[in-house]
Amino acid sequence: MLRISQGLETPQLITSGNAARKSCQIDRALLEPEHPQHQHWMGQALQLAAAAGATGDVPVGAIVVDGQGRAIAQAENRKQRDGDPTGHAEILALQRAGRSRQNWHLNDCVLYVTLEPCPMCAGAIINARLGLLVFGAIDPKAGAICSVLNLPASAASNHRLPVIGGVLGQDCQQQLQVWFQQKRPDRFYTQPSENI
């Protein structure tokens, strides 16, 4: 298992998952960590995260993009606003994507999220059969993709998805750090987790 404790300096392919299989529905060009689409959509996810932070939720944003490069769903954290422990940006974006397609299989979709998903979100990502996960900042406290756990590569996973991490990672990390310094100075950590 890849163990990352400090963050990613540049975007990198963390795992190619099932991308080599003929059944993979993701454009192989998207497996390039520096693909321009990744920075574009992560920038959009950062804007969603800022909206969440402005309302008191931890600033995390997520966007689901289909195989034609169109955003089909987006969400930001809403745990505090909705009083919902499952109100993570990833969960909400996956739910909306499934409803928009009337299908829970998201094999040809990419999920962009500003923070490495937690165990709950990683489980939903696996169950959605997501085509590709792209995240920004590492979560050294609760990350379940590569830093603390690696659920997609675990024996419990029935879907091996490709993962790219560190896209606009420093911007994503800085956004979280600034928010925690301002909103929760007594509980600020160098790299906070959305589960705090």
C-alpha positions in Angstrom: 0.0 0.0 0.0 1.2 3.5 -0.9 1.7 5.5 2.3 1.7 9.2 2.0 2.0 11.3 5.1 2.9 14.8 4.1 1.0 15.4 0.9 1.7 15.3 -2.8 4.0 17.9 -4.4 2.7 17.2 -7.9 -0.3 15.3 -9.2 0.4 11.6 -9.6 -1.3 8.4 -10.6 -1.6 6.6 -7.3 -3.1 3.4 -8.7 -4.2 2.4 -12.2 -6.8 0.1 -10.8 -8.7 -1.8 -13.5 -7.7 0.7 -16.3 -5.8 -2.0 -18.2 -9.0 -4.1 -18.6 -10.9 -3.9 -21.9 -14.1 -3.2 -19.8 -12.6 0.1 -18.5 -14.8 2.9 -19.8 -12.5 5.8 -19.0 -10.6 7.5 -21.7 -7.0 6.3 -21.1 -5.8 9.9 -21.7 -7.5 10.9 -18.4 -5.0 8.6 -16.5 -2.3 11.3 -17.2 -2.1 13.2 -13.9 -1.4 16.5 -15.7 -4.4 16.2 -18.0 -5.8 19.8 -18.3 -9.4 18.5 -17.5 -8.2 17.6 -14.0 -7.1 21.1 -13.1 -10.2 22.7 -14.6 -12.7 20.5 -12.7 -10.6 20.6 -9.4 -10.8 24.4 -9.7 -14.6 24.2 -9.9 -14.6 21.8 -6.9 -12.5 24.4 -4.9 -15.2 27.0 -5.6 -17.9 24.6 -4.2 -15.7 23.9 -1.2 -15.4 27.7 -0.5 -19.2 27.9 -0.5 -19.4 25.1 2.0 -16.8 26.8 4.2 -18.6 30.1 4.1 -21.7 28.4 5.6 -19.8 26.7 8.4 -19.2 23.3 6.9 -15.7 21.9 6.3 -14.7 23.2 2.8 -14.9 20.1 0.6 -16.3 20.2 -2.9 -17.0 17.4 -5.4 -18.0 17.2 -9.1 -18.9 14.1 -11.1 -18.0 14.4 -14.8 -19.3 12.0 -17.4 -17.4 10.3 -20.3 -18.2 13.2 -22.6 -16.5 15.7 -20.2 -19.8 17.2 -18.9 -20.5 17.9 -15.2 -23.5 15.8 -14.3 -23.5 16.4 -10.6 -21.8 18.6 -8.0 -22.0 19.1 -4.2 -20.3 20.6 -1.3 -20.2 19.4 2.3 -23.5 19.9 4.1 -23.1 18.0 7.4 -23.6 21.0 9.6 -26.3 22.7 7.5 -28.4 19.5 7.2 -27.5 17.9 10.5 -26.6 14.8 8.4 -23.5 12.7 9.2 -23.5 11.4 5.6 -23.6 14.9 4.2 -20.2 14.7 2.7 -19.6 16.3 -0.7 -18.7 12.9 -2.4 -21.8 11.1 -1.2 -24.1 14.0 -2.3 -22.4 14.2 -5.7 -22.6 10.5 -6.3 -26.3 10.4 -5.3 -27.1 13.3 -7.7 -25.1 11.7 -10.5 -27.0 8.4 -10.1 -30.3 10.2 -10.1 -29.4 12.2 -13.2 -28.5 9.1 -15.1 -31.2 6.9 -13.5 -28.4 4.4 -12.9 -26.0 3.9 -10.0 -23.3 2.5 -12.2 -20.9 5.4 -12.8 -18.3 3.4 -14.7 -17.5 6.1 -17.3 -17.5 9.0 -14.8 -14.7 10.8 -13.0 -15.2 12.2 -9.4 -13.2 15.3 -8.6 -13.0 16.0 -4.8 -10.8 18.5 -3.0 -9.9 16.2 -0.1 -9.0 12.5 -0.1 -12.2 10.6 0.7 -12.9 9.1 4.1 -13.9 5.4 4.6 -17.6 6.1 4.2 -17.1 8.0 0.9 -14.5 5.5 -0.3 -17.1 2.8 0.1 -19.7 4.7 -1.9 -17.1 5.4 -4.6 -16.4 1.7 -4.9 -20.1 0.7 -4.9 -20.8 3.2 -7.6 -18.2 1.4 -9.8 -16.7 4.9 -10.4 -14.4 5.0 -13.5 -11.7 7.4 -12.0 -11.2 9.3 -8.7 -9.2 12.5 -8.7 -8.6 14.2 -5.4 -6.6 17.3 -4.3 -5.3 17.2 -0.7 -4.2 14.2 1.3 -6.1 13.5 4.5 -3.5 12.0 6.9 -6.0 11.6 9.6 -9.0 9.8 7.9 -8.0 9.3 4.3 -9.2 5.9 3.0 -7.7 6.0 -0.5 -3.9 6.0 0.1 -2.8 7.8 3.2 -4.4 6.0 6.2 -6.3 3.2 4.5 -6.5 2.0 0.9 -10.0 0.7 0.6 -10.1 0.5 -3.2 -7.2 -2.0 -3.2 -8.4 -3.9 -0.1 -9.8 -7.4 -0.1 -13.2 -5.9 0.8 -13.3 -4.0 -2.5 -15.1 -5.6 -5.5 -14.0 -2.7 -7.8 -10.5 -1.5 -8.5 -10.6 2.0 -9.7 -7.8 4.3 -11.0 -6.9 7.1 -8.6 -5.0 10.3 -9.2 -4.1 12.4 -6.2 -2.5 15.8 -5.7 -4.4 17.8 -8.4 -4.2 21.4 -7.2 -3.3 19.7 -3.9 -1.5 22.7 -2.4 -4.5 24.9 -3.1 -6.9 22.4 -1.6 -4.7 21.9 1.5 -4.3 25.6 2.0 -8.1 26.2 1.7 -8.7 23.6 4.5 -5.9 25.0 6.7 -7.1 28.6 6.4 -10.7 27.5 7.2 -9.6 25.5 10.3 -7.4 28.3 11.5 -10.3 30.8 11.3 -13.2 28.6 12.4 -11.7 26.2 14.8 -8.4 27.6 16.0 -8.5 25.5 19.2 -8.6 22.3 17.1 -6.4 23.3 14.2 -4.1 20.6 12.8 -1.4 20.9 10.2 -3.5 18.9 7.8 -7.1 18.7 9.1 -9.6 16.0 8.4 -13.1 16.7 7.4 -14.2 14.3 10.2 -13.0 16.7 12.9 
